[in-house]
Amino acid sequence: MAATLKPVNRRALRRYGEFWRALQMVGNALIEAERLAAKAADATPAKAGQGAVAHWSTPTPEELRAAAKKAGQSMQVMASGAKKWEAELISREWRR
């Protein structure tokens, strides 16, 4: 039984590492989104030409900041949960 446990633990450890790196990548993307929202706030909005019909719109800098903040808070909850359950996640085989 111990022979099968080691590969599973290595696999679980590898998957946890992949999961943690993915969380970090998303966190970095959120930081970049906040930077872009700050730049958008500094830029003057472009006005559509006369007679142009807009079928879509872009979010305002405030909406971008609010969305990035909300996503960041969700990331914090997920990261703290992952840290709390780290030993459990590493010790078990991950289901697909």
One Martini backbone bead per residue (centre of mass of N, CA, C, O) as a GRO file, in nm:
protein
   96
    1MET     BB    1   0.055   0.064  -0.019
    2ALA     BB    2   0.303   0.261  -0.005
    3ALA     BB    3   0.363   0.259  -0.315
    4THR     BB    4   0.090   0.418  -0.394
    5LEU     BB    5   0.115   0.675  -0.215
    6LYS     BB    6   0.353   0.835  -0.332
    7PRO     BB    7   0.245   0.907  -0.618
    8VAL     BB    8  -0.006   1.051  -0.516
    9ASN     BB    9   0.138   1.269  -0.351
   10ARG     BB   10   0.295   1.386  -0.589
   11ARG     BB   11   0.049   1.456  -0.753
   12ALA     BB   12  -0.088   1.637  -0.542
   13LEU     BB   13   0.148   1.834  -0.516
   14ARG     BB   14   0.151   1.921  -0.811
   15ARG     BB   15  -0.144   2.023  -0.823
   16TYR     BB   16  -0.114   2.233  -0.603
   17GLY     BB   17   0.103   2.397  -0.746
   18GLU     BB   18  -0.070   2.464  -0.994
   19PHE     BB   19  -0.292   2.606  -0.839
   20TRP     BB   20  -0.114   2.826  -0.707
   21ARG     BB   21  -0.008   2.947  -0.974
   22ALA     BB   22  -0.286   3.026  -1.080
   23LEU     BB   23  -0.350   3.226  -0.856
   24GLN     BB   24  -0.110   3.413  -0.920
   25MET     BB   25  -0.191   3.483  -1.210
   26VAL     BB   26  -0.459   3.614  -1.137
   27GLY     BB   27  -0.343   3.825  -0.950
   28ASN     BB   28  -0.172   3.965  -1.170
   29ALA     BB   29  -0.413   4.037  -1.353
   30LEU     BB   30  -0.552   4.220  -1.143
   31ILE     BB   31  -0.330   4.426  -1.121
   32GLU     BB   32  -0.341   4.507  -1.420
   33ALA     BB   33  -0.638   4.598  -1.417
   34GLU     BB   34  -0.594   4.828  -1.216
   35ARG     BB   35  -0.395   4.986  -1.392
   36LEU     BB   36  -0.586   5.026  -1.634
   37ALA     BB   37  -0.803   5.179  -1.476
   38ALA     BB   38  -0.620   5.416  -1.402
   39LYS     BB   39  -0.559   5.499  -1.695
   40ALA     BB   40  -0.856   5.542  -1.782
   41ALA     BB   41  -0.908   5.779  -1.586
   42ASP     BB   42  -0.693   5.971  -1.729
   43ALA     BB   43  -0.844   5.944  -1.974
   44THR     BB   44  -1.017   6.054  -2.234
   45PRO     BB   45  -1.304   6.014  -2.372
   46ALA     BB   46  -1.426   5.887  -2.651
   47LYS     BB   47  -1.613   6.004  -2.919
   48ALA     BB   48  -1.861   5.951  -3.108
   49GLY     BB   49  -1.977   5.978  -3.394
   50GLN     BB   50  -2.198   6.107  -3.581
   51GLY     BB   51  -2.451   5.861  -3.615
   52ALA     BB   52  -2.357   5.656  -3.426
   53VAL     BB   53  -2.408   5.317  -3.336
   54ALA     BB   54  -2.422   5.159  -3.029
   55HIS     BB   55  -2.390   4.801  -2.931
   56TRP     BB   56  -2.163   4.880  -2.728
   57SER     BB   57  -1.975   4.889  -2.418
   58THR     BB   58  -1.763   5.025  -2.192
   59PRO     BB   59  -1.627   5.035  -1.908
   60THR     BB   60  -1.570   5.206  -1.648
   61PRO     BB   61  -1.326   5.271  -1.430
   62GLU     BB   62  -1.505   5.208  -1.184
   63GLU     BB   63  -1.598   4.928  -1.282
   64LEU     BB   64  -1.318   4.807  -1.302
   65ARG     BB   65  -1.235   4.844  -1.007
   66ALA     BB   66  -1.473   4.688  -0.882
   67ALA     BB   67  -1.415   4.417  -1.023
   68ALA     BB   68  -1.124   4.382  -0.921
   69LYS     BB   69  -1.194   4.390  -0.621
   70LYS     BB   70  -1.389   4.149  -0.615
   71ALA     BB   71  -1.190   3.943  -0.731
   72GLY     BB   72  -0.975   3.981  -0.509
   73GLN     BB   73  -1.152   3.885  -0.276
   74SER     BB   74  -1.202   3.602  -0.389
   75MET     BB   75  -0.904   3.523  -0.397
   76GLN     BB   76  -0.854   3.542  -0.094
   77VAL     BB   77  -1.051   3.323  -0.013
   78MET     BB   78  -0.921   3.097  -0.180
   79ALA     BB   79  -0.631   3.116  -0.064
   80SER     BB   80  -0.706   3.070   0.235
   81GLY     BB   81  -0.837   2.794   0.185
   82ALA     BB   82  -0.588   2.658   0.064
   83LYS     BB   83  -0.409   2.695   0.315
   84LYS     BB   84  -0.593   2.553   0.520
   85TRP     BB   85  -0.607   2.280   0.310
   86GLU     BB   86  -0.325   2.185   0.216
   87ALA     BB   87  -0.278   1.907   0.351
   88GLU     BB   88  -0.532   1.778   0.233
   89LEU     BB   89  -0.469   1.823  -0.072
   90ILE     BB   90  -0.193   1.669  -0.069
   91SER     BB   91  -0.291   1.385   0.059
   92ARG     BB   92  -0.484   1.376  -0.181
   93GLU     BB   93  -0.654   1.279  -0.442
   94TRP     BB   94  -0.748   1.427  -0.726
   95ARG     BB   95  -1.028   1.506  -0.877
   96ARG     BB   96  -1.194   1.550  -1.203
   0.00000   0.00000   0.00000
